[in-house]
């Protein structure tokens, strides 16, 4: 399948309904600002008539089955009946499951974790794949499960997505490739906070206009976080996967971040070339009457500059985003219309949309099956000169808080990645190298050495045995004083 064969409005602007029970919709709220997507929540078939009217107006509906705290339960007859009602009127874009890295999507008392293979990853992937195969059998487009943007160890969007794709690779390789090549898309939730800016005229890519000077009709906008010039100047080397001491579990909070991660990992594992991505919730929060600056590295925004940035974001998607990024449905309708209409709606209404030119790019690229490819060791590549990354790995029972409290001089000098998760090593590609300083009590040294050297032959293993924490702190601080990273 090619990117240009997906059926949609080609208009990246979108808006999310505010409830699963708000029908009949006020359709002018979608057509007057020239929206090209409408995200619907279907707990019943009530939105079917609205979907027909939206399509009549040139707006593409995306239907998320509204499951409640569904956890990893399978697609059942009730949801099949609802789905079929939408299929019968011509809807093609669907979602099943939503943000499973949050406990609210599971039964009360269950705390989901990407490391829980049997209760979380396996049933989610098995049941999603069965549903996706049902959808493509009707010529529809199943959305891969969107995650809440998070950067803590348990909730990390990056680690969850990696666990999903690794499971598909290990367990359902051919089935997943078939779905990828027959209409699948990746659903993301890019709530981008203030991770955007517009350059000052003539002052270069590191300059940023204050909110009162931002203008959607002028050039110089940046929405490529975390790869934009300001972000890289503040934390060099940061990627969606992390890669710096400040981002040990990844940084997914950008317009393209999780879509880029999905495409890069799907290319590496399944041989894709470009998988469509739709942000089915997200955008810049439509706050009212205040100044917001969630990340102090970037300019704040106001209600007025929010309107300029929202128009600019959609135009940037049409003109500059990768061909696989099809748009965003803003969260959500009531936030833009209650109390009163947000300035962004007026600016969108007075600004004709720019349609996205989608090239005839094949979803699947030229692919060598893993069994035929030249074998390469797993994990990071060999060190040439010095490692590209340095990781402090704390054994079970040690906390990163302890490290920063007692070894601040070492961290300030060398800025390693600090973590308790061996799994993070998998996120460093074979094109880059890694040295790991392991801090461990004596009884766990052999276990950790086997877990690292036994699986990742290219890693440099540096050990500090934690007989007592005061000695460890003294060792690290002595290294900092003599500017020697490793022992």
Secondary structure, DSSP 8 states (H G I E B T S, - for coil): -BGGGS-S-SB-EEEE-S-TT--S--THHHHTTT-SEEEEEESSSTTHHHHHHHHHTT-EEEEEE--SS-TT----HHHHHHHHHHHHTT--EEE----TTSGGGSSTT----TT-IIIIIHHHHHHHHHHHHHHHHTT-EEEE-------STTT-HHHHHHHHHHHHHHH-HHHHHHHHTTT-EEEEEEE-TT--EE--TTS-TT----GGG--TTSS-EE--TTSSHHHHHHSTT-BTTB-STT-TT----SSSHHHHHHHHHHHHHH-BS---EEEEEEES----SS-B-SSTTS--B-HHHHHHHHHHHHHHHHHTS-TTEEEEEES-HHHHHTTS--HHHHHHHHS---B------BSB-----TTTS----SSS---SSS-SEEEEEE-TT--HHHHHHH-HHHHHHH--EEES-GGGGGGS-TTS-EEEEEEE-HHHHHHHHHHHHTT-TT-EEEEEE-SSHHHHHHHHHHHHHTT-S--
